[in-house]
Amino acid sequence: MAAPRDQKRPQRKKTFIRKRICRFCADKTLTIDYKDVKILTSFIGDQGKIVPSRIFGNCAKHQRKCCEAIKRARQIALLPYSGTSRVVR
């Protein structure tokens, strides 16, 4: 006879995961602009990729605006396409 399911699997500890809050929703004075390189560099990883919203905690609306601003800043050479060179202004 097979053992009940509860005895087969070990019990996992429940971990508390804090819900990340969008910083743009929390602080209404912050704006997303392609000319503001300091804010946009925090949304780019080491390799030059755009950090996803599940990691950074942006809401969908602000994540779309961030991606659009990063792409515009890359187009006019305010931000690099790759992560090899860091632009500090």
N, C-alpha and C positions, 0 to 999 in steps of 0.2 A: 504494500500500500504506500502511496506517495505521501510525503510530508505536506502539511498545509503551507500555503504561500508565505505566511508570516515567518515561518521558521527558516525558509530558504534564504531570504534576503536580510542582510544586516541592517539595522536601523541607522539612518543617516542623521547627522546633527543638522538642525535647522539653522541656517545662517541668516543673519539680518543684513539685508541689502538696502542701503539708504537710497531713496529716490532722488535722482539728481534734478535740480531745478534750473530751468533756463535762466541764464543771467540777464538776458535782455528782457524777459518777462518780469523778473524781479525788480530790476532797476530800469525804469522807463526813460531815464536820461541818456542811457547808452544807445547809440545808433550804429547801424552797420553801413559803412561807406567804403568804397573801393580805394579811396585816397588815404584812409586810416590804416597804415601798414602795421602799426604796433598791435592793434586788436586782431587783425587778420593773421598775423604770424602765429598766434596761439592756437589757431584752428588748423594749422599745417603740421604734419608729423616730421620726423627726421629725414625721411626719404622724399619729402615734398608732396606727399599725398594729403588729401583733405581728410581730417579726422571725422569718423562717423558720429552721428548724433547720439547713438546709444552709449558711446564712450565719453563724449564730452558733456552730454546732458542738455543739448539744445532741443527746443520744441521743433516740430516739422516746419512751421512757418519761418522761423529764424534760421534754421539750417539751410533752407532753400536760398534765403537772402545772403547768407554767408558764402555759400558755394558760388552764387552769381557774382558777388563782390570779389572773391578770390580769383575767379576766372577773368574778370575785367582787369584786375590789378596785374595779373600775369600778362595779359594782352598788351598792356602799355608799359611793361617792364618795371613795375614797382615791386613785384614778387617774382622769384625764380620758379621755373617749371620743375626743376629737379632740386633735390635737397643738398646738393654738393656745395653751393655757395650761399651764405647767409647774408641777407641785406639788412643792415641796421641803420635806421634813420632817426 
